[in-house]
């Protein structure tokens, strides 16, 4: 009985197929600018949600005991229909509720990150709304909430900023929930970035570039009327690249490929309102560098064990010695 429970709790690389799916959707979405521009926003948002769902599962509920719900979320997300993405978000919400119940039954405790934990529920609401109204900005709140919440830990580790959890996240969660409105989005990212910068004690990191990208996205939304791409490039993509590399491939976080990838995303975000072709090229280059930095997490062994090949080799060497 104990062996079965250990097996059920064994993590696997649930994020791997989601990352691959996200990259495929980003490629299709990018190409759609020339052939089917009306589908561009939807396709890019599905790609973003693939990264989001894969990473939240990896970080909070990666156990094999949840495989059926994880598979349902993945397969539903892969179908290019808004109703399927809504089903995926329902599966994610149910998975979170089940995992939290299990954590409580095991007697475990962890900091209450309301921004992250609220994001699956917001996802269910947003995709349901999108089915009826077809407005891509309705899909922003869950991603904004998750990005702001999950990066609290990343910025603490890389910049030395002061973390904040529980009720202290209330104003940011409120703004994130209404971030389909440009003023709420700008206020959320600018106030959040200012808080991180004012409490940081080390700005020599790729995370500093990401924070500048956050600020730029908020200011672009306010002054250049470029809400959708300011969110997509300046906040969402910059944040996911930084977060994924830090959590899965920390050995590559301070490397040149990763630094260049977030720098190119910042440049792409700034270039979009003026030079769209240049922005497209910069984003493509950034994603290629991202794949290179995380390549050891996209293998069959990483899928099986939920760990980068680099870490697996280190474990093998320590066992042999």
N, C-alpha and C positions, 0 to 999 in steps of 0.2 A: 504493500500500500504506500509506504514511504517512497519507494523507488518510482512509482507511478506519479506521485505528486511532484517529485523532483523533475521528472521528465516533462510534466505539464508546464513547469515554471522555467524550463530551459529556453533562453532567448534564441531567436534566429534572425537572419538579416531581412526583416520585413521591409525595411526602407529601400532595399536594392531594387525590387521590381517597380516600386513607386517612383524612384529617381529615374529609372530608364523610361518609364511611361511619361514622366514629366518632360524629359529631354525630347522624346518623340513628338509630343504635343507642341513644344516650343519650336521645333523644326518645321512642323506642318503649319503652325500658326504664323511663323515668319514668312514662309513661302506664300501663304494665303494673301499677303499684302498685295501681290501682283495679280493673282487670279481670282480670288474671292475675298476682297477686303471686308465685306460685310460679316465674314466669319472670324476675322482676325482676333477681335477682343474675346470672344467666347473660347476659342481654341487656346489662347494664351492663359486664360483664367483656369481652364482645366489643367494645363501644365503646372500652374502655380499650386493648385489644390493637390496635385499628385505629390509634389515636394512636401507640402504641408502635412498631408495625411501620413505619408511615409515616415516623416521625422517625428511627428507626435507619437506615432505608434512605437517607433524605435526607442524613444526616450522614456515613455511612460507605460506602455503595455506591449512589450515585444514577445511575451511568452507564447509558446506553441499551443497552450491551452485555449488561446483565443483565435486559433488559425481560421476557423470557419467564418467568423465575423471579419477578420482581416482580409480573407479571400473575397468575401462578398463585397467589401468596400472597394477592393482593387478592381475586380471584374466590372462592377457597376460604373466606377469612375472611367474605365477604359472605353465605355460605349459612348459615342458622340451624340448623346441626347440629354438635355437638361434634366429630364425626369430620372435618368439613370444616375446622374450626379447627385440629385436629391436623395435617392435611395442610398447612395454611398455615404452621404452625410448622416443619414439616419442610423446606418450601421455603425459609423464612427461614434455617434453619441451613445448608442446602446453599449458599445464596447467600453467607452469611458466609464459609464455608470457601473457596469459589471466589474471592471478593474478596480474602481474606487471601493466598491463593496468588498472585494477580495483583500485589498490592502488593509482596510479597516479590520477585517476578520483575522488577519495575520498579526495585528497589533503594531503595524508599522506607522511611522509618522514622518511628515515631510513639510517643508514650508508651503503655505497655501498661496499658490500663484494663481490668483483669480483670473488674470488676463489669459493665461494658457488654458485653464480648466473651463472657462466660459466659451472658448472658441468652437468646440464641436456643436454646442447648442446653437450658437450664432450661425454656424455653418448650415444647420438644418433649416433655420429660419430663412437665411439668405437664399439658399437654393430653391426653397419652396416659393419664395417671392419671385425669383428669376424665372421660374417656370411660367408664371403668369404675366410678368411685366417685361422680361427680356432686356433689362437694363444691366450691363456688366458692373456698374458701380454698386449695385445692390450686393455684389459678392465681395466687396472690400472689407466690411467689418470683421469677419472671422479671421482674415489674414492679418489685418492691422493688430487685432487683439493678440493673436499668437506671436507675431513678430516682436511686438513690444514686450510681451511677457517673457518669452524664451531668451531674449537677448539681455535680460537683466543679469543672468548668470554669466553669459559670455563677456559682457562689458565689465563685470566685477573681476573676472579672472584675467582679462587682458588689459584693462585700463585702471583697475583698482578702484572703480566707482562704488558708491555705497548702494547695496541692494535694498529694495523695498517690496514688501509683500502684504497680503491681507488687505485690510481696510485702506492702507496707504495707496493702493492701486485704484481705488474707487473713481477718482476723477478721470483717470486715463481709460478705464473700462467704459465709463459713460461716453467719453468722446469717441472711443473706438467703435462703440455700438452705433454711433450716428456718423461714422466716417464715410458713408455714401454721400454725405454732404461736404462739399469742398472746405467750408470754414472749420467744420469739426475735424476733418482730416488734418488740415494744416495746424490747428491748435494742438492736436494730439502729438504729432511728430516733433513740432518745434519745442513744446514744453517738455516733452520726454527727453529730447536730445540735450536741451539746456540743463536739465537735472543731472543727467549722466556726466556731461562735461564739467559742471561745477563741482562735482564730488570726485572726479577722476584725479589720480596722482601720477599717471603715466600715459602720455599720449603718443608714445613711439610704438604704434601697432597698426595693423591693417584695420582694426576696429575703429580707429580715428577716421579713416577714410569713409567707412560705413556711416559714421555719425554725421560727417559732412554731407554725405549723400542724403541722409534723412532730412537734414536742414534744407538742402537744396530742393528736395521734393516738396516740402512744405511751402517754401518761398515761390517755387515755380507755379504751384497751384494758386497761390494768392495773386501773383503779379503777371504771370504769363498765360493764365487760363488754360493750363495744360494738365488737367487733373488726372486723366487716365494714365498717361505715360509717366507722369511724375510719380504716381503710385507704383506702377508696374516696374519701372526701372530703378528709380531713386530709393524706394523703400523696399518693395517686395523682393526683387531679384538680388539687390545688394545684400540684404539681410540674410536671405536663404543661403547664398553662396558662403557668406561668412560663418553662419551658424552650422551648416553642414560640414564644412571643412574642419571647424573647431571640434565638433562633437564626434566626428568619425575618423579624422585624419590629422590629429593635433600636431604630429611631427611635421606636417606640411604647412602649418598655419603661418609660420614666420618665413616661409620660403618665397622666392621671387615669383613663381607662377601664381600663387594665391594673391599676393599683393598686387600684381598686375591685373588680375581678374577683377578685383573690386575697384581698382583705379579706372579700368576701362568702362565698368558699369557707371561709375560717376560721370566720366566723360560722355558716355552715351546718353545719359539722362540730361546733361546740360546741352548736348548737341541736338536732341530730338526736335525742339521747337523751330530750329533753324536749318538743320541739315539732316533730313531723315535717312538718306542713304548712308551717310557717314555713321549715324547712330546704329543702323542695322548691322553694319560691318563690325563696329566696336562691340556690340552685344554678342555677335557670333563668336568673335575672338575671345571674349570673356568667358563664354560658356565652354569653349574648347579648353581653355586654361583650367577651368573648374573641373572638367572631366579628367584632365591630366593630374591635377592635385589629388583627386579622390579615386584614381584608377584602381588602387588596391582594395577599395571597398565595393567594386563592381564585379567581383569574381564569384565563381561557384562556391568556393570555400567561405567567402564573406557572406554569401547568401545562407549557407548551411549553419555557420557558427555565430553570425551576427557580429563579426569582428573583422577588422582590416587584416589583410595578408601580412602586413608588417608586424602587427601585434601577435598574430598567430605564430610567425617565425620566432619572435622573441620568446614566446612561451615554450616553444619546442626546444630552443637552445637552453633555457633555464632548467627544463626537465632533464635534458640530457646531461647537463653539467652537475 
